[in-house]
Amino acid sequence: MSTHTTRDLPPVGTVLRPAPDGDLLVESDGEPVEPGTRCETDSGRIAGTVEDVIGPVDQPFLVVSLPGDAEGASDLEELAGTRLYPR
């Protein structure tokens, strides 16, 4: 029996930076992503949940809210450039 990993699914996008309100701003890979989709890093770290899709239709951005136990702002900066995958 095979087990599912995040690498089995295409990424939802790449973290650009933390947003001023503490969420993550993610550049979408262009595939539709529904609000409520949970995201994680390639290593399986929970990154959060897609709260909103903003920007132009042909190049959208995702607003990802962090889980309640998220680390501090310096830890969020380290996520910049990280690919996120649906969970």
C-alpha positions in Angstrom: 0.0 0.0 0.0 1.4 3.4 -1.0 1.3 6.4 1.3 0.4 9.9 0.2 3.1 12.6 0.4 2.8 16.2 -0.4 5.2 15.7 -3.4 2.5 13.5 -5.0 0.4 16.7 -5.6 1.5 19.8 -7.5 2.5 22.8 -5.4 0.0 25.6 -4.7 2.6 28.3 -4.8 5.7 29.9 -3.3 5.8 32.0 -0.1 6.7 35.6 -1.0 6.8 37.1 2.5 4.8 37.5 5.7 1.9 39.9 5.3 1.6 42.9 7.7 -1.2 41.1 9.5 0.8 38.0 10.2 -0.5 35.9 7.4 1.6 34.6 4.5 1.5 36.0 1.0 1.9 33.2 -1.5 2.4 33.5 -5.3 0.1 31.0 -6.8 1.3 28.5 -9.4 -1.8 29.4 -11.4 -3.9 26.3 -10.6 -7.2 27.0 -8.9 -6.9 26.7 -5.1 -10.0 26.9 -2.9 -10.2 28.9 0.3 -10.0 26.4 3.2 -7.2 24.3 1.5 -4.6 23.4 4.1 -1.0 23.8 3.1 2.3 22.4 4.2 6.0 22.6 3.2 7.8 19.8 1.3 9.1 18.6 4.7 5.5 18.3 6.0 5.6 21.4 8.2 2.0 22.8 8.5 2.1 26.3 6.9 -1.6 27.2 7.3 -4.9 27.5 5.5 -5.7 29.4 2.3 -8.0 32.2 3.5 -8.3 34.2 0.3 -7.3 34.4 -3.4 -6.4 37.9 -4.5 -5.0 39.8 -7.4 -5.4 39.3 -11.1 -7.1 36.1 -12.4 -4.1 35.2 -14.6 -1.6 35.6 -11.8 -3.3 35.2 -8.4 -1.9 35.4 -4.9 -3.0 33.4 -1.9 -3.4 34.6 1.6 -2.5 31.8 3.9 -3.4 32.1 7.6 -1.1 30.5 10.0 -2.0 27.8 12.5 -2.5 29.0 16.1 0.8 27.5 17.2 2.9 29.4 14.6 6.3 30.6 15.5 7.4 34.2 15.7 7.9 36.7 12.8 11.6 35.7 12.4 10.5 32.1 11.7 8.0 33.3 9.2 10.7 35.2 7.3 12.5 31.9 6.9 9.5 30.6 4.9 10.1 33.1 2.1 10.9 31.1 -1.1 9.4 27.9 0.3 7.1 25.9 -2.0 3.7 25.0 -0.4 1.7 21.9 -1.2 -2.0 21.0 -0.5 -2.4 18.8 2.5 
